[in-house]
Amino acid sequence: MVNLIWLFMIVAGFVVAAVQGRIELVTQAVFDGAKTGVTVCFGLISILVFWLGMMRIAEDAGLLERLSRMLYPIVRFLFPSVPANHPAVGYIMSNMSANILGLGNAATPMGIKAMQELQKLNPYKDAASPAMCTLLALNTSSITLIPTTLIAIRMNAASLNPAEIVGTTLFATAVSTAAAILVDRWYRRKAAPLPPLKG
């Protein structure tokens, strides 16, 4: 659906520009957009490389392992159906750790691996399990201590204090995470049980 909306906007822009005889504006906008995109990407890459390097240092120093140990009781509470020694638990903790540190790009591969492992535990292969829904809710709303991507965008926009959003981001993501957990629990209670598997 989103692709259709974007297609409509692009086609409508071309049609309106052609009807008004201003097609050169479309060409100029395409080149300006491409130039801006490349400029923003270079700025984001530098910040992300820095924070990924910091995360590697934190990993080598054992910080991520300690953070994962701190998250373990929370993971066991949120994912009671996942066996304690299952690989999915490790991927979930890595995903949550990366999200907490604001490294969404580093969290994505761990989230995908966690989903793949949770799917192995899922008896209904054509429907998401409660654990999969919980992981999706947490990954989408994750509490964030350091919003690295937003700080990078603000630096590219020449913000005088790009890191001033840390406090408000922490508060907003804490609220969103709490809301996601509450809604997830509410839907778990309200969801109709799936039919028994045919043996």
N, C-alpha and C positions, 0 to 999 in steps of 0.2 A: 504493500500500500504506500509506504514512504517513497519507494522508487517511482511509483506512478505520480505522486505529488511533485517530486523533483522534475520528472519528465515534463509534466504539464507546465511548470514554471519556466523551464528552459524553452520549450516550444512557444509558449505564450510571449516570452520576451523577444524571441526571434520574429514572431508574427507582428507584434506591435511595432518593433523597430523597422521592419520592412514596410509596413503600411504607412508609417510616418516618414519614410525615406531617411532614417537615421541608423542604418545597419552598421555604420562605422563605429557607433557607440558600443554595440555588442562586441565587435572585434577588440576594441580598446579595453572593455571590461574583462574580456577573457584573458588578455595579456597582463592586465593589472592584477587580476585575481591570482594568476599563476605566479607572478613575481612576489606578491604578498605571501602566498603559500610557502614558497621556497624560503623566504626570509624568516617567517615564523618557525618553520621546521628547523633551520639552522640554530635559532635561538633555543628551541626546545631540546634539540639533540645535545647541546652543550650542557644544559642543566641536568638532563636525564643521565648523561654519561657520568657527570659528577656524582649524582646521588646513587647511581648503580655501583660506582666505585666505592662510595661510602658504605653501601650495603654489603659489598664484598668484604671490606675491612671489618665491618660489624660481625659478619658471618665468621671470618677467620678469628676474631677476638672472642667468639662464643656468645655475642649479644643475642643473635637470632635464636640460638639454642635455648638461652635463658628465657627469652620472650615466649618461645614455643612451650617451654615447661610451665610458664605462668598461664598460658592459654589452655593447657591440657584439661584442667577441671571444667572450664567453660565449654570446651569442645565435647567432653563427655556428657555434660548436661544438655547441650543443644542437639547432640546427635546420639541419643541413647540406643538407636537400632544398629549402629556401626560397631562391630567388635573392636575391643581396645587395641589389639595388635594388628589391625588391618591397615594396609598401605594408605587407604583413603584418609585415615586420621592424620598421618604425616603431611600429606598434600594439603589438607584443610588447614592445618596449623601454619604451614608455609604461606598459603594464600592469605590467611588472616594477618600474619606478621607483615607481609609485604604491603597489604592494604593499610595497616595501621601506620606504617612508615611513609605512606603516600606514594608508594611505587606501584601504581596500577598496572603499568606495562610488565613489571616483573611478576605481579600477582596473577595475571591472566593465564600463563602456561600452567601454573600450579592449580588454578581453578579448573582448567580443562582436564588435567590429570585426575583431580579429585572427582570430577563428574564421571569420568570413565571408570574409576574404581567403584564409585557408588552404583553405577549402572550394573556392574558385575554382581552386586548384592541385591539388585532390584528384581523381584520375581515377575513383575509386570513390565516387560520390555517396551511396551508401547505407551506407557504412562510414567510420568516422573514420580519417584518415591518421595515420601515426606522429607527424608534427609536431603535429597537433591533440591527440593523447594527451599528448605532452610538455607542451604549453601548459596543458592541464587539470591535469596533475600539479603543475606549477610554480605555477599560480594558486591551487590548493587549499592547497599546503604552504608558500607563499612565506615566505622569510626576512624578518623585520620588525624594523626598527631602533626605531621608535616606535609602540607599539600604542595608537593614539589612541582607538579604540573601547573597549578594555578600561579604559584610564585614565578615560574618561568614565563608564563604568559604576561604577567604584570611587569616583569623586568623588560620584556620585549616591547611593552607599551609605554616604557619610560616612566613607570611608577616611581614616586619619590621614596616610598616605603613598601616594597613588594611583599614583605613578610608580615605586614600588619594584620593580615587576614587569618593568621594562625589561630588566635583565640576564638574568633567567630566561627571558623571552619570546624574547630574541635567541638564547639557547642552544637553546631548544626548537625554534624555527623553523629554525635552522641545521641541526639534526639532522633535522627533518622534510623539509627541502628536499633534503638529501643522500640521505636514504632514498628520496624520490620519484624522484630522478634515477637512482639505482641500480636501483630496481624497474622504472622505465621502460626503461632500457637492457637489463635482463634479459629483459623481455617482448618487446622488439624482436628479440632474438636467438632467442627461443623461438617467436615467432609463425609460424604456417604462412603461406607466401606466398599471396596472393590469386590467384584464377584469372585468366588473361589476359582483357582486355576484348574483347568481340566487336565487330569492326569493321564 
